């Protein structure tokens, strides 16, 4: 029993590294430059993913019901469309304004890289435009994307939990541990993603833009594949 639950945690970590999950978080975090902000995106995705998994799969386990194949395919289709939208949004952010990067310090002494636009400016550069705040808490948009991914992944998790455990309550514990593993996995991955994003933002603006273009392109491609596959199941 304990070994199966421990395996669930590890599978949850591995599950977070699936291509569509990585693409979603990378596209959402591509505009960030600090380790803290990027990890916040990964953690928000993981919490949203775990929340919907626990609620949706948990209810199904307790009630002893399954998820119809067409419903699962429809959820996958929605995820694919969402990914295409996230990828296109990366390009929208890139072309929206002319951006430059610089380092500056807040009043609390924290120094970090900041990006902002001067597109359309006609007067001299105003240094007060560098003043900005960092909202506390988790990014709501990233949390919502995690919720959607959790809904789409609940069908496979239901099958694994039901076939591996006899008790419904054991299944709930498994889902919770699986979700915790996905949070840890995505948080660690987002920390790894922060290294090239932070470095290129600080030292090579052209490379940073290249990473954003690559992220947006891959996200659109992965989303497109998911849409085609899910649509084939539904039609």
N, C-alpha and C positions, 0 to 999 in steps of 0.2 A: 504493500500500500504506500509506504513512505517513499520507496524507490520510484514508484509510478508518479507520485506527486512531484518528486524532485525532477524527474524526467519532464514533467509538464512545464516546470519553470524554464528548463533549458530549451525545450521546444518553443516556448513563448519568446525567448530571446532570439532564437533562430527565425521565428515567424516575423519578427519585427524587421528583419533584414531582407524580406522579399522585395523584388524589384519595384513593384508599384508603391509599396510603403516608403521605400527610400526615395523614390522619385517625388512623391508628394511632399515629404518633409524638406527635401533639398530645394524644391521649387519655392516653398514658403520661406525658407531660411536664406535663400540666395542673396537677398538684399541686406542681410545682417553682416556686421563686421567683428563683433565681439564674441568670445567663447560663451559668455553667460547668456547672451541673447539667442544664440544658435541652439545651445543645450535646452533653453527654455522652450523652444519650438519642439524639439524632440520629446521632451517630457510632456508637453501639452498634448502632442499626438498620442503618446503612450497612454496617458490618463483617459483621453477620449475613447481610444480603442478599447481599453480594458473596461471602461464603464458600460459601453453598449454591448460588449461581449457578455459581461456578467448579467446585465439586466435581460437582454434578449435571449441568450442561450440558457440563462438560469431559469427563466419562466418556462421555457420549452422543456427543460429537464424535469422541473417539478411537476408540470402538467402532463409529462409523458407524450409530448407531441413533437413532430418533426417539421422541417422546413421544406415545403414543396420545391421541386427542382426548378420550376419556372420562376418562383419567387426568388430563389437564390440567383438565378441567371439575371433577373431584373435588377437585383441589387448590384451584381457585378457590372451590369451595363451602366448603372448610375455612377459607379466608381470610375469606370472608363471615361465617361463624359466629364466627370469632375477633374480627372487628371489632365485631360485635354485642355480644359479651362484653366487649370493651374499653370500648365506649361505656356499657354498663350499669354497669361497674365505676366509671366516673367518678361516676355518680349515687350508687353505694354509698358512695364516699368522702365525698361531700358530705353525705349524710344520716346517716352513721355517728356523727358527733359535732359538737358546737358548736365551731367553730374561730375563733380570733382571731389576728391578725398583730401582730408587733412586731419591732423591730430590736434586735440584740444583738451583742456582740463575743465572739469566741473568745479563748482564752489567747494565740493567736498574733497577735492584733490585727486579724484579719479581721472586718469588720462586714457582716452581711447580714440579710435579712428571713427570719423564721422563723415558721411556723404551727404551733400545737398546740391541743389541746382541753382544756377544763376541764369537759366534760360529766360530770355525776355528782359533782363535787367538793362537799363539804359544809363544808370548813374554809377558812381563809384561803389566798390564792394563795402557792404555794411557788416562789420564784424559781429554786431548784435544778433545777426541771423543765425549765428552758430549756437545761440542759446536754445536749448530744447530740453525736454524731459523724457525720461524712460518710464513708461507706465508700469506699475508693479503688477505682479500676478502673471498668469499664463495667457498666451495669445488665444483669444476666443476663436478666431478663424481656424487656427491649427487644431484646436480642441474639436471643433465641428468636423474637420476632415477626419480626425481619428475616430470620431463617432461613426461616421459613414463607413470607414474601413472595417470597424468592428462588426457592424451589421452584416456587411458582405461576407465576412469571414466566419460568421457564427455557424453556418451550415456544416462546414468541415469540422469545426470544434465540437459541435453537438455529436457528430458521428464518433469522434475519437473518445469523448467523455463517456458516452453511453456504452460503447463496446468495451471500454477498458475498466469500467467500474460498475458495480452492481447497485449501489445505493445512490439515490438522487442527491442526497446531501453530500456524498463524496464527490459527485459530479460537480456540485456547486463549488466545493473547495478546489477541485481541479481547475475549474474555469477561473477562479480568483487567482490561483498561483500562476496559471498560464498568462493571465493579464499582467500580473506583477513582472513576470519575465519579459513581456513585450515592452513594458515601461523601461526597465533597466537596459534592455537591448537597444532600444531607440535612443535613449539618453547617451549611452556609450558611443553609438554610431554618430550621433550629432556632434559629440565632442571631437570625434575624428574628422568630421566634415569641417569643423571650425578652423582646423589648422591651415588648409590651403586657402579658405575664404579670407581668413584674417591676414595671412601673409601677403596674398596678392592684392588685397585692398590697401595694405600698407606700402608695399614696395612696387607693385606692377599693376597699374590701373587697367592696362590692355589685357593682361592675363585674367584679371578679375572679371572683366566683361566677357572674356572668352569662356570662363567657367559658367557664367550665368547663361550664355547662349547655349552651351552644351547641355546644361541642366534643363532649360526650357525645351530644347529639341528632344531630348531623351524622354522627358515627361509626356510630351505630346505623342511620341511614337508608342510608348508603353500604353498610354491611355487608348490610342487608336487600336492597338492589338486586342486589348480587353473588350472594347466596344464591338469589334468584328466577331470575336469569339462568343461573346454573350448574345449578340444579335442572332448568330447562327443557331444557338440553342433555342431561342425564343421563336424563331421563324419556322 
